[in-house]
Amino acid sequence: MKADTDRALVRRVQRGDPHAFDLLFLRHRHKIHGLVRRFVRREGEIDDVVQETFIKAYRALPRFRLDSAFYTWLYRIAINTAKNHITTEKRRLDMLQSDADGMESVEETGSPMELADPEREHLAIELKAAVHRALNALPDDLRDAVTFREFDGLSYEQIAVIMDCPVGTVRSRIFRAREAIDKRIGYLIREE
């Protein structure tokens, strides 16, 4: 029913009703925010990427042919927007780093950071960081597939549409991603 409602709202937008897009925005903004959060870390930047995603979708909506579900199409726009943002931000940071390399750093902290966390909390933090590193070490196609499945709860079919590949390829990518992650962090899980 939700897809049918999205379809009706898309048609209304295509006929010139801008209020229908407001409803699409309200319906999907939280999912898109959660998706973008997987790629972009800073909260203010996440909001910017979400806003840019919806602007791009609004501008492209007249050409949307309703061949796929609206949210699947929107997810694809969000992923591309987030990846473009990351690439742009990385270039900017690389330029800043090269400038900073030319200057001497005079600030140093003399005391080591003390951790007062219980051991269990420390292990949880270590595991979370290890998972993050393991995900970042994966090729984009594997990372995206396993993230969509494990964090966003999408079906294999939905992931196939978003990634524009067969369902069998999605299954293979998720299997390979899980296997690679297990090789990198399995020892942490087995130790607990």
C-alpha positions in Angstrom: 0.0 0.0 0.0 2.9 2.4 0.8 4.4 1.9 -2.7 0.9 2.5 -4.2 0.7 5.8 -2.2 4.2 6.8 -3.3 3.3 6.1 -6.9 0.2 8.3 -6.6 2.2 11.1 -4.9 4.9 10.9 -7.6 2.2 11.2 -10.3 0.7 14.3 -8.5 4.2 15.9 -8.4 4.7 15.1 -12.1 1.3 16.9 -12.7 2.6 20.0 -10.9 1.5 19.5 -7.2 4.5 20.5 -5.1 2.7 19.6 -1.9 2.7 15.9 -2.9 6.5 16.0 -2.7 6.3 17.4 0.8 4.5 14.2 1.7 7.1 12.0 0.0 9.8 13.9 1.9 8.1 13.4 5.3 7.5 9.8 4.6 11.1 8.9 3.6 13.4 11.5 5.3 14.2 9.3 8.3 15.1 6.3 6.2 17.3 8.5 4.0 18.9 10.1 7.0 19.7 6.7 8.4 21.2 5.6 5.1 23.3 8.7 4.7 24.5 8.3 8.3 26.2 5.0 7.2 28.4 7.0 4.8 28.8 10.4 6.3 29.8 10.9 9.9 29.3 14.5 10.9 25.7 15.3 11.8 25.6 18.7 10.0 27.0 17.1 6.9 24.4 14.3 7.1 21.6 16.8 7.0 23.2 18.6 4.1 23.5 15.4 2.1 19.9 14.4 2.9 18.7 17.8 1.8 20.8 17.6 -1.4 19.3 14.1 -2.1 15.8 15.4 -1.9 16.6 18.4 -4.1 18.1 16.1 -6.7 15.1 13.8 -6.5 12.7 16.7 -6.9 14.5 18.0 -9.9 14.7 14.5 -11.5 11.1 13.5 -10.6 9.6 14.7 -13.9 11.8 12.1 -15.7 11.0 9.3 -13.2 9.2 6.6 -15.1 7.8 4.6 -12.2 9.7 1.4 -13.3 10.8 0.9 -9.8 9.6 1.8 -6.3 10.1 5.5 -5.4 12.1 4.7 -2.3 14.4 2.4 -4.2 15.1 5.2 -6.7 15.5 7.7 -3.9 18.0 5.3 -2.1 20.1 5.2 -5.2 20.2 9.0 -5.4 21.1 9.2 -1.7 23.9 6.7 -2.1 25.4 8.6 -5.1 25.0 11.9 -3.3 26.7 10.6 -0.2 29.6 9.1 -2.1 30.1 12.3 -4.1 30.1 14.2 -0.8 32.7 11.8 0.7 34.9 12.2 -2.4 34.7 16.0 -2.3 35.3 16.1 1.4 38.3 13.8 1.1 39.8 16.0 -1.5 39.3 19.0 0.7 40.9 17.3 3.7 43.8 16.1 1.6 44.4 19.7 0.5 44.2 20.9 4.1 46.5 18.2 5.3 49.2 19.1 2.7 49.0 22.7 3.9 49.3 21.6 7.5 52.2 19.3 6.8 54.2 22.5 5.9 53.7 23.9 9.4 55.0 22.8 12.7 52.7 21.7 15.4 53.4 23.3 18.7 50.5 21.8 20.7 51.0 18.5 22.5 49.2 17.0 25.3 51.6 15.7 28.0 49.3 13.3 29.9 48.0 10.0 28.5 44.3 9.6 28.2 42.8 7.8 31.2 40.0 5.3 30.6 37.6 4.7 33.5 35.3 2.5 31.5 34.5 -1.0 32.6 36.1 -3.8 30.7 32.9 -4.8 29.0 32.3 -1.3 27.7 35.8 -1.2 26.4 35.4 -4.5 24.6 32.1 -3.2 23.0 33.9 0.0 21.8 36.8 -2.1 20.5 34.4 -4.4 18.6 32.4 -1.5 17.2 35.6 0.1 15.9 36.8 -3.2 14.5 33.5 -3.6 12.6 33.8 -0.1 11.3 37.4 -0.7 10.1 36.4 -4.1 8.6 33.5 -2.5 6.7 35.7 0.4 5.4 38.3 -2.2 4.2 35.7 -3.8 1.9 35.3 -2.9 -1.7 32.4 -0.5 -2.2 30.1 -3.1 -3.8 30.5 -5.6 -0.9 30.3 -2.9 1.8 27.1 -1.4 0.2 25.4 -4.8 -0.1 26.1 -5.9 3.4 25.2 -2.5 4.9 21.9 -2.5 3.1 21.1 -5.9 4.4 22.4 -5.8 7.9 21.9 -2.1 8.9 19.0 -1.0 6.7 17.2 -4.4 6.7 16.5 -4.4 3.0 15.6 -7.5 1.1 17.9 -9.1 -1.4 15.4 -8.0 -4.1 15.4 -4.4 -3.0 19.2 -4.3 -2.8 19.4 -5.8 -6.3 17.3 -2.9 -7.6 19.3 -0.3 -5.8 22.6 -1.7 -6.9 21.3 -2.5 -10.4 22.5 -6.1 -10.4 20.9 -9.6 -10.2 19.8 -11.0 -6.8 22.4 -13.8 -7.1 25.1 -11.2 -7.3 23.7 -9.5 -4.2 23.7 -12.8 -2.3 27.3 -13.4 -3.4 28.5 -10.0 -2.4 26.9 -10.2 1.0 28.4 -13.7 1.6 31.8 -12.5 0.6 31.5 -9.3 2.8 30.4 -11.4 5.8 33.3 -13.8 5.2 35.8 -10.9 4.9 34.5 -9.3 8.1 34.7 -12.5 10.0 38.3 -13.0 8.9 39.1 -9.5 10.2 37.2 -9.5 13.5 36.1 -13.1 14.2 38.8 -13.4 16.8 37.2 -10.6 18.9 33.8 -12.3 18.8 35.2 -15.7 19.7 37.2 -14.3 22.6 34.0 -13.1 24.3 
